[in-house]
Amino acid sequence: MKTTRTVIISALGFIAGWLSNDWLSSSSSAIAPSAQRVSPSVLRAPLENGVSAGGAVASVEQNSPSSQSDVPESETYRSDPATADSGLSWQEARLKQAADRVDEFKALIESGDYEQAVLYYSRHRHLADVEALLRSVLRNSLQAFGDNGQTERFAGLADAWLTSYYSDAEILLLVAKQHRSMDYVQEALNVLQLAMTYSDGSEKTASYKALQEFIQDTDSELSRESAWSRLQSFYEALRSMGLDSAEDRLRLAEVYLFSGKENAGRELLLQLANNAQLASRAQSILQRYDAGAGEFKPLNNRKKQFTSRLSMKSMGRHYLLPLLAAGGAKVELLLDTGASTTLITHEAFQRFTGGSEVRYLGPRIFNTANGVSRGNAYQIKRVTFGPFELQNLEVSVSDVDFGGQFDGLLGMNVLQQFSFQIDQTNSELLLNPR
């Protein structure tokens, strides 16, 4: 294990060096061993439930060849694949070429030749349809290595990738998640900070959500253990890194009062007196403390309140959730945060949309656990998810075989409409609409 932890990703090494000069104080040593390293090589624990089950879907629109701008001539598809592949239509030939690229990329990863895999991606990423498919293979491979406890393989692939693509926020979030599973708190924070630095748009939202979940989980665990000194160090690290929110400062003030740092606690609470959302809670903490400092103790946790809780059906380490159509038909979908788009089988789609208003969006190419396949995208005018009504939901339809256990994958185009948390203890999905 020691050897594993010393294999430090070079890209993260030099970036973390200049970003973290002022992050770490002496108190951070109480958080986790080797807290001053950003090393995904320590990773070996499985990813959390609700993450891609190896079936994450990457879909890309089948644009015409003329859309391939700024692509080196040697890297483009043949202008007329049908002339070179006798008997194949243009779309069939294009699908075959995409499948070949995916198979070759998979083979390099499976053989452990990670540097060549990254070079292969770099050479072929500009081809139409290919980049999203190769990235899907990369995500699935890293998640599978984590699920199977293959620490060295996860570290090797992440190392090779981030050496070339050090600002890839999506992969940085996977590395941070693995650090979390290993209880290396400071290291996970360092990588999350990098992900937030380099992300924008939807990636920025995903990075912020990952940070909030990490803070919530760490607080819940340490407060449950009454590990108040470690919790104080955790929130102090957040402050020194510039990652804390007003809510985090409120929690730190509470811990300060309990640990005897009354002046520091009162100062933070006074700063929050003008915060419209937190002023009453800050006053309540002060009142509790003033009423009996000797009996004062932080609350056991700071759980976020969710307006809705959806019961989920367990299936191994994963969960199933229903979607209801306007006509009352239902499909059972596997919760998959690695799938960008919700995917439904042909049979389930026909059954599901019998009484619904549906619009055809066009063909798509998908990469799933069973390989590359072709399908179609549709927009369903109205769908019910728990107590919520979703408008104009895009779903992908394909002949993917899920063994009859469920009808498809519930992807992030549904989940991103909510702030959500997975309650593994009670098999519930906790939701707040955005």
C-alpha positions in Angstrom: 0.0 0.0 0.0 2.9 2.4 0.7 4.2 1.9 -2.8 0.8 2.5 -4.2 0.4 5.8 -2.3 3.8 7.2 -3.5 2.8 6.9 -7.2 1.7 10.5 -7.5 0.1 11.9 -10.6 2.6 14.3 -12.1 0.0 16.8 -13.4 -1.8 16.9 -10.0 1.6 17.2 -8.3 2.8 20.4 -9.8 -0.7 22.0 -9.9 -1.5 21.1 -6.3 1.9 22.5 -5.4 1.2 26.1 -6.3 -2.5 26.0 -5.5 -2.1 24.6 -2.0 0.8 26.7 -0.7 -1.5 28.4 1.8 -4.1 25.8 2.1 -2.7 23.5 4.7 -2.1 24.5 8.3 -0.7 22.4 11.1 -4.3 21.5 12.1 -4.8 19.6 8.8 -2.7 16.8 10.0 -5.5 15.7 12.2 -7.7 15.0 9.2 -6.1 12.2 7.4 -2.7 10.5 6.8 -0.5 12.0 4.1 -2.8 15.0 4.0 -0.4 17.0 1.9 -0.5 14.8 -1.1 -2.9 14.6 -4.0 -2.5 11.0 -5.0 -5.2 9.0 -6.7 -2.9 6.1 -6.4 -4.3 5.3 -3.0 -7.6 4.4 -4.5 -9.1 1.0 -4.2 -12.5 1.1 -2.6 -15.7 0.7 -4.8 -17.5 3.8 -6.0 -20.7 4.9 -4.3 -24.0 3.4 -5.1 -25.9 5.2 -7.8 -22.9 5.6 -10.0 -22.7 4.0 -13.4 -23.0 0.3 -13.3 -20.7 -0.1 -16.3 -23.6 0.7 -18.6 -23.2 4.5 -18.8 -24.5 5.9 -22.0 -22.6 8.3 -24.2 -24.8 9.4 -27.1 -23.7 11.6 -30.0 -25.8 13.0 -32.9 -25.1 11.6 -36.3 -24.2 14.7 -38.1 -23.3 14.8 -41.7 -19.6 14.5 -42.7 -19.6 18.2 -43.7 -19.8 19.1 -40.0 -16.2 17.8 -39.4 -14.5 21.2 -39.3 -10.9 21.7 -38.2 -10.1 18.0 -38.4 -6.8 16.9 -39.8 -7.3 15.2 -43.2 -5.6 12.0 -42.0 -8.0 11.7 -39.1 -11.3 12.1 -40.9 -13.7 9.3 -41.9 -13.8 8.4 -45.5 -15.9 10.8 -47.4 -18.1 8.0 -48.7 -17.8 4.9 -46.5 -20.3 3.0 -48.5 -18.0 2.9 -51.5 -15.3 1.3 -49.4 -17.5 -1.1 -47.5 -19.5 -2.9 -50.1 -23.1 -3.5 -49.1 -23.0 -1.1 -46.1 -24.9 2.2 -46.0 -23.1 5.3 -45.0 -24.5 5.2 -41.5 -23.7 1.5 -41.1 -20.1 2.1 -42.2 -19.8 5.0 -39.9 -21.2 2.9 -37.0 -18.7 0.1 -37.8 -15.8 2.6 -37.8 -16.9 4.0 -34.4 -17.2 0.5 -33.0 -13.7 -0.3 -34.2 -12.3 2.8 -32.5 -14.0 1.9 -29.3 -12.8 -1.7 -29.4 -9.2 -0.7 -30.0 -9.3 1.9 -27.2 -10.8 -0.7 -24.8 -8.1 -3.2 -25.8 -5.3 -0.8 -24.9 -6.9 -0.1 -21.5 -7.5 -3.8 -20.8 -3.9 -4.6 -21.7 -2.7 -1.9 -19.2 -1.0 0.2 -21.9 -2.5 3.4 -20.5 -0.1 5.8 -22.2 -0.8 4.4 -25.6 -4.6 4.5 -24.8 -4.3 8.2 -24.1 -2.3 8.8 -27.3 -4.9 6.8 -29.2 -7.7 9.1 -27.8 -5.6 12.1 -28.7 -5.3 10.9 -32.3 -8.9 10.0 -32.8 -10.9 12.4 -30.6 -11.6 14.7 -33.5 -13.5 12.1 -35.5 -17.2 12.6 -35.7 -19.1 10.5 -33.1 -15.9 9.1 -31.5 -14.9 11.4 -28.6 -18.0 10.9 -26.5 -17.8 7.2 -27.0 -14.1 7.0 -26.0 -14.8 9.1 -22.9 -17.6 6.8 -22.0 -15.1 3.8 -22.2 -12.7 5.8 -20.0 -15.3 6.5 -17.3 -16.6 3.0 -17.3 -13.1 1.6 -17.0 -12.2 3.8 -14.1 -15.4 3.0 -12.3 -15.0 -0.7 -12.9 -11.4 -0.6 -11.5 -12.8 1.1 -8.4 -15.7 -1.3 -8.1 -13.4 -4.3 -8.4 -10.8 -3.0 -5.9 -8.1 -2.7 -8.6 -6.3 0.2 -7.1 -3.1 0.0 -9.2 -5.1 -0.1 -12.4 -7.2 2.9 -11.4 -4.1 4.9 -10.4 -2.3 3.9 -13.6 -5.1 5.0 -16.0 -5.9 8.2 -14.0 -2.2 9.0 -13.9 -1.7 8.6 -17.7 -4.9 10.5 -18.5 -4.4 13.5 -16.1 -0.8 13.9 -17.2 -2.1 14.8 -20.6 -5.5 16.2 -19.6 -4.8 17.7 -16.2 -7.9 20.0 -16.3 -10.4 17.3 -17.0 -12.9 18.1 -14.2 -15.0 15.0 -14.9 -12.1 12.6 -14.2 -10.9 14.7 -11.3 -14.3 14.2 -9.7 -13.9 10.4 -10.1 -10.5 10.6 -8.4 -11.9 12.7 -5.5 -14.7 10.2 -5.1 -12.2 7.4 -4.7 -10.2 9.4 -2.1 -13.5 9.8 -0.2 -14.1 6.1 -0.2 -10.6 5.6 1.3 -11.2 8.3 4.0 -8.4 10.5 2.8 -10.3 13.7 3.5 -7.6 16.3 2.7 -6.6 14.6 -0.5 -10.2 14.5 -1.7 -10.6 18.2 -0.9 -7.4 19.0 -2.9 -8.7 17.2 -5.9 -12.2 18.7 -5.6 -10.6 22.2 -5.5 -8.8 21.4 -8.7 -12.0 20.2 -10.3 -13.8 23.4 -9.3 -10.9 25.5 -10.6 -11.0 23.9 -14.1 -14.7 23.3 -14.6 -17.3 25.5 -16.1 -21.0 25.2 -17.0 -22.5 21.9 -16.1 -19.1 20.6 -14.9 -19.0 23.5 -12.4 -22.4 22.5 -11.1 -21.3 18.8 -10.8 -18.1 19.9 -9.0 -20.1 22.1 -6.6 -22.6 19.3 -5.9 -19.7 16.8 -5.3 -18.2 19.2 -2.8 -21.4 19.8 -0.9 -22.1 16.0 -0.7 -18.6 15.5 0.6 -19.0 18.1 3.3 -22.3 16.7 4.3 -21.0 13.1 4.5 -17.9 14.1 6.4 -19.8 16.1 8.9 -22.4 13.4 9.5 -19.7 10.8 10.0 -17.4 12.8 12.3 -20.3 14.2 14.4 -21.8 10.8 14.8 -18.4 9.7 16.2 -18.2 12.9 18.3 -14.9 13.5 16.6 -15.2 17.3 17.2 -11.5 18.0 16.9 -11.3 16.4 13.5 -14.5 18.1 12.4 -13.0 21.5 13.5 -9.8 20.7 11.4 -12.0 19.8 8.5 -13.9 23.1 8.4 -10.7 25.0 9.0 -9.2 23.3 6.0 -12.3 24.3 4.0 -11.8 28.0 5.0 -8.1 28.0 4.3 -8.8 26.6 0.8 -11.6 29.1 0.1 -14.1 26.3 -0.3 -16.4 27.1 2.7 -19.8 28.6 2.5 -21.8 30.7 5.1 -23.4 27.4 6.2 -20.0 25.9 6.8 -18.9 28.9 8.8 -22.0 28.6 11.0 -21.1 25.0 11.7 -17.4 25.9 12.5 -18.6 28.6 14.9 -20.7 26.0 16.8 -17.7 23.6 17.0 -15.5 26.5 18.2 -17.8 27.3 21.1 -17.9 23.7 22.2 -14.1 23.4 22.0 -13.5 26.4 24.1 -12.6 28.9 21.3 -15.4 31.2 22.4 -14.0 34.4 20.8 -13.5 32.8 17.5 -17.0 31.2 17.6 -18.7 34.5 18.6 -16.8 36.4 15.9 -18.0 34.0 13.1 -21.6 34.2 14.4 -21.5 38.0 14.5 -20.3 38.0 10.9 -23.4 35.9 10.0 -25.8 38.3 11.8 -26.5 40.1 8.5 -27.1 36.9 6.6 -30.8 36.8 5.9 -30.9 33.0 5.7 -28.7 32.2 8.6 -29.1 35.1 11.1 -31.8 33.4 13.1 -29.8 30.2 13.4 -26.7 32.0 14.4 -28.7 33.8 17.1 -30.2 30.5 18.3 -26.7 29.0 18.7 -25.6 31.9 20.7 -28.7 31.7 22.9 -28.0 28.0 23.5 -24.4 28.7 24.4 -25.2 31.6 26.7 -27.9 29.6 28.5 -25.4 27.0 29.6 -21.9 27.0 28.2 -21.0 24.0 30.3 -23.7 21.9 28.7 -23.3 23.3 25.2 -22.7 20.7 22.5 -22.9 20.9 18.7 -25.8 19.3 17.0 -25.1 15.8 15.8 -25.3 16.7 12.2 -26.3 19.4 9.7 -28.4 17.3 7.4 -29.8 19.2 4.4 -33.6 19.2 4.4 -35.2 17.7 1.3 -38.8 18.3 0.3 -39.3 14.8 -1.3 -38.2 11.3 -0.7 -38.6 8.6 -3.3 -38.5 5.0 -2.3 -36.1 3.0 -4.5 -36.0 -0.8 -5.2 -32.6 -2.3 -4.4 -30.9 -4.4 -7.0 -27.5 -5.5 -5.7 -25.5 -2.3 -5.1 -27.8 -0.3 -7.4 -31.4 1.1 -7.3 -34.4 1.1 -9.5 -36.9 4.0 -9.9 -40.1 4.3 -11.9 -41.1 6.9 -14.5 -44.8 7.3 -15.3 -46.1 8.4 -18.7 -49.2 10.6 -19.3 -51.2 7.6 -20.2 -50.3 5.8 -16.9 -47.7 3.4 -18.3 -44.6 2.8 -16.2 -41.0 1.9 -16.8 -38.5 0.8 -14.2 -35.1 2.4 -14.7 -31.7 1.9 -13.1 -30.4 5.0 -11.4 -27.2 5.8 -13.2 -25.4 9.1 -12.6 -22.8 8.1 -15.2 -25.4 8.2 -18.0 -25.9 11.7 -19.5 -29.2 10.8 -21.1 -32.1 8.5 -20.0 -32.1 5.3 -22.1 -35.1 3.0 -22.7 -35.3 -0.2 -24.6 -37.5 -0.3 -27.8 -40.0 -2.6 -26.2 -40.3 -0.5 -23.1 -40.6 2.7 -25.2 -43.5 1.4 -27.2 -45.3 0.4 -24.0 -44.4 3.6 -22.2 -45.4 6.1 -24.9 -48.7 4.6 -26.1 -50.8 7.5 -24.8 -48.1 10.2 -24.8 -47.2 13.0 -27.2 -43.8 12.2 -28.6 -41.4 14.0 -31.0 -38.7 12.3 -33.0 -35.3 14.1 -32.6 -33.0 11.9 -34.8 -30.6 9.0 -34.8 -27.9 8.6 -32.2 -24.8 6.4 -31.6 -24.5 4.9 -28.1 -21.7 3.3 -26.1 -22.9 0.9 -23.5 -21.6 -2.0 -21.5 -22.5 -4.2 -24.5 -20.6 -2.1 -27.0 -21.5 0.5 -29.6 -25.0 0.4 -31.0 -27.3 2.7 -32.9 -30.6 4.1 -31.7 -32.9 7.1 -31.8 -33.7 10.1 -29.6 -37.2 11.2 -28.8 -38.8 14.0 -26.7 -41.7 13.0 -24.5 -44.0 16.0 -23.8 -44.9 15.0 -20.2 -43.5 12.5 -17.7 -44.0 12.0 -14.0 -41.1 11.4 -11.7 -42.3 10.9 -8.1 -44.4 14.0 -7.3 -42.8 16.0 -10.1 -43.9 16.5 -13.6 -41.1 16.7 -16.2 -41.7 18.6 -19.5 -40.2 17.7 -22.8 -37.9 14.9 -21.5 -35.4 13.6 -24.0 -34.9 9.8 -24.0 -32.7 7.6 -26.1 -34.2 4.4 -27.5 -32.0 1.4 -28.4 -31.9 -2.4 -28.5 -29.7 -2.6 -25.4 -30.3 -5.9 -23.5 -30.7 -5.4 -19.8 -31.6 -9.0 -19.2 -35.2 -8.3 -18.5 -34.4 -6.9 -15.0 -35.3 -3.3 -15.8 -36.3 -1.2 -18.7 -33.4 1.2 -19.1 -31.2 3.8 -17.3 -32.3 6.9 -15.5 -29.7 9.5 -16.6 -28.5 12.9 -15.5 -30.9 14.8 -17.8 -33.5 13.8 -15.2 -31.4 14.1 -12.1 -29.8 17.4 -12.9 -33.2 19.1 -12.5 -32.9 18.4 -8.8 -30.6 18.7 -5.8 -30.4 15.1 -4.8 -28.9 12.8 -2.3 -28.9 9.0 -2.1 -29.9 7.6 1.3 -28.4 4.1 1.1 -29.6 3.2 4.6 -33.3 3.6 3.7 -33.0 3.1 0.0 -34.4 6.5 -0.8 -33.6 9.3 -3.3 -33.9 12.7 -1.5 -34.9 15.5 -3.8 -35.3 19.3 -4.0 -36.3 20.8 -7.3 -33.8 23.3 -8.6 
